[in-house]
Amino acid sequence: MTLSAVSIVAAAAEHGDPALSPYAVGGIALGLLLAALGALVVFGGGREHS
């Protein structure tokens, strides 16, 4: 077997359920982005426009 065939077989053998759900990863990313947006609004809320 060639190296590429061995790597394909190894990748197929190790495939299983992900440790963390893709929905959980997306939810965490969304939460971080919303927190950053909220911090930006709070930080810039009292400043005058130039």
C-alpha positions in Angstrom: 0.0 0.0 0.0 1.2 3.5 -0.7 1.4 6.2 1.9 -1.7 8.0 0.6 -3.7 4.7 0.7 -2.6 4.1 4.3 -3.6 7.6 5.4 -7.0 7.2 3.8 -7.6 3.9 5.5 -6.4 5.3 8.8 -8.7 8.4 8.5 -11.7 6.2 7.7 -10.9 3.9 10.7 -10.7 6.7 13.2 -13.9 8.4 12.1 -16.5 8.6 14.8 -18.7 11.0 16.6 -17.2 14.5 17.2 -16.2 15.3 20.7 -18.1 18.6 20.5 -21.3 19.1 18.5 -21.0 21.5 15.5 -24.1 23.3 16.9 -22.2 23.9 20.2 -19.2 25.3 18.4 -21.4 27.6 16.4 -23.3 28.7 19.5 -20.0 29.4 21.3 -18.7 31.4 18.3 -22.0 33.3 18.1 -21.9 34.1 21.8 -18.3 35.4 21.6 -19.2 37.6 18.6 -22.3 39.0 20.3 -20.3 39.7 23.5 -17.7 41.6 21.4 -20.5 43.5 19.7 -22.0 44.4 23.0 -18.6 45.6 24.4 -18.1 47.7 21.3 -21.5 49.4 21.7 -21.0 49.9 25.5 -17.5 51.3 24.9 -18.5 53.7 22.1 -21.9 54.6 23.5 -21.0 57.9 25.2 -18.7 59.4 22.6 -19.4 62.3 20.4 -19.3 61.9 16.6 -16.4 63.8 15.0 
